[in-house]
Amino acid sequence: MIISIQSGHFCAKERTPSPGRRSKYSGQSVRPLPVRILTVGKRRSPGVQLLVEEYKEKLKHYCSVEDVQIRSNPKNTSHLVYQHLTDGFIPFNMYHLISCFSDKFSSCILIQCSNVKAQIEGEDMVAMQNIRSEDWVILLDEHGSDIGSEQMADLVGDAGNTGSSTIAFCIGGPYGHGQQLRHRANVTIKLSSLVLNHQIALLVLLEQLYRAWTIIKGQKYHH
Ligand SMILES: C[S@@+](CC[C@H](N)C(=O)[O-])C[C@H]1O[C@@H](n2cnc3c(N)ncnc32)[C@H](O)[C@@H]1O
């Protein structure tokens, strides 16, 4: 058996897990709450969908996973604005320019704008419609608490002790989550210090959920 030092823990490279690589639920019986994942975003790529199916299949041995896709649609919140060429520009914290048509015979340009605030609020409303009162809501956010895989296993185990019926993970749209969802969340976590595309965030989440369950069950996936 080879012994090495990793992050201050003595760790055997073979079977014996280092205490630092364990969850408080490792080897314990955990109530397997069904998982619902809400993802706001544009159409999912076929490659991502294949991986989503693969991880759903793997997770089937531990818990059920409901995959809810909420389509982000800036066109629903867009409007046309005539802007005189000599006028100042619309502040970009409020408006996101989708397209711009200029007419050489006029001194105006027609700007199609989407109100970012309205888009976030619209997505927030649809996400809230998919949250039930008895859900344990975990928000994924680049500014959330930093957790490791063992703490993800702790979160899954803790959720089973809350009396909740489902763990609802929420992945936001291009501009992140709205206020209602932020207030409703029981926990807010980050998966990385990097900002991820919503599809990549979903894949990382699914893999970490799978890893969490193998940690809880003491299986050989997590080293
Ligand atoms: C493109 S990101 C949105 C970025 C946006 N700046 C924001 O304020 O949230 C879309 C969603 O992916 C998820 N996401 C992206 N990076 C993440 C990270 N590092 N940790 C956890 N979730 C992340 C979040 O749910 C986020 O709302």
The ligand as an SDF file (V2000), in Angstrom:
LIG
                    3D

 27 29  0  0  0  0  0  0  0  0999 V2000
  -24.2730   31.7250  -17.4210 C   0  0  0  0  0  0  0  0  0  0  0  0
  -24.5750   31.4930  -15.7490 S   0  0  0  0  0  0  0  0  0  0  0  0
  -25.1910   33.0840  -15.2710 C   0  0  0  0  0  0  0  0  0  0  0  0
  -24.0990   34.0080  -14.8960 C   0  0  0  0  0  0  0  0  0  0  0  0
  -24.5740   35.3080  -14.3170 C   0  0  0  0  0  0  0  0  0  0  0  0
  -23.4820   36.2610  -14.3280 N   0  0  0  0  0  0  0  0  0  0  0  0
  -25.0760   35.2310  -12.8720 C   0  0  0  0  0  0  0  0  0  0  0  0
  -25.0420   36.2540  -12.2050 O   0  0  0  0  0  0  0  0  0  0  0  0
  -25.5460   34.1860  -12.3920 O   0  0  0  0  0  0  0  0  0  0  0  0
  -26.0480   30.5400  -15.7320 C   0  0  0  0  0  0  0  0  0  0  0  0
  -26.2710   29.7580  -14.4540 C   0  0  0  0  0  0  0  0  0  0  0  0
  -25.3140   28.7010  -14.3620 O   0  0  0  0  0  0  0  0  0  0  0  0
  -25.0560   28.4260  -12.9920 C   0  0  0  0  0  0  0  0  0  0  0  0
  -23.6330   28.6470  -12.7450 N   0  0  0  0  0  0  0  0  0  0  0  0
  -22.7190   29.2180  -13.5530 C   0  0  0  0  0  0  0  0  0  0  0  0
  -21.5100   29.2130  -12.9830 N   0  0  0  0  0  0  0  0  0  0  0  0
  -21.6470   28.6180  -11.7780 C   0  0  0  0  0  0  0  0  0  0  0  0
  -20.7580   28.2860  -10.7080 C   0  0  0  0  0  0  0  0  0  0  0  0
  -19.4800   28.5850  -10.7690 N   0  0  0  0  0  0  0  0  0  0  0  0
  -21.2680   27.6630   -9.6240 N   0  0  0  0  0  0  0  0  0  0  0  0
  -22.5730   27.3540   -9.5510 C   0  0  0  0  0  0  0  0  0  0  0  0
  -23.4630   27.6350  -10.5270 N   0  0  0  0  0  0  0  0  0  0  0  0
  -23.0120   28.2480  -11.6180 C   0  0  0  0  0  0  0  0  0  0  0  0
  -25.8820   29.3920  -12.1570 C   0  0  0  0  0  0  0  0  0  0  0  0
  -27.0570   28.7570  -11.7500 O   0  0  0  0  0  0  0  0  0  0  0  0
  -26.1440   30.5060  -13.1480 C   0  0  0  0  0  0  0  0  0  0  0  0
  -27.3110   31.2120  -12.8210 O   0  0  0  0  0  0  0  0  0  0  0  0
  1  2  1  0
  2  3  1  0
  2 10  1  0
  3  4  1  0
  4  5  1  0
  5  6  1  0
  5  7  1  0
  7  8  2  0
  7  9  1  0
 10 11  1  0
 11 12  1  0
 11 26  1  0
 12 13  1  0
 13 14  1  0
 13 24  1  0
 14 15  1  0
 14 23  1  0
 15 16  2  0
 16 17  1  0
 17 18  1  0
 17 23  2  0
 18 19  1  0
 18 20  2  0
 20 21  1  0
 21 22  2  0
 22 23  1  0
 24 25  1  0
 24 26  1  0
 26 27  1  0
M  CHG  2   2   1   9  -1
M  END
$$$$
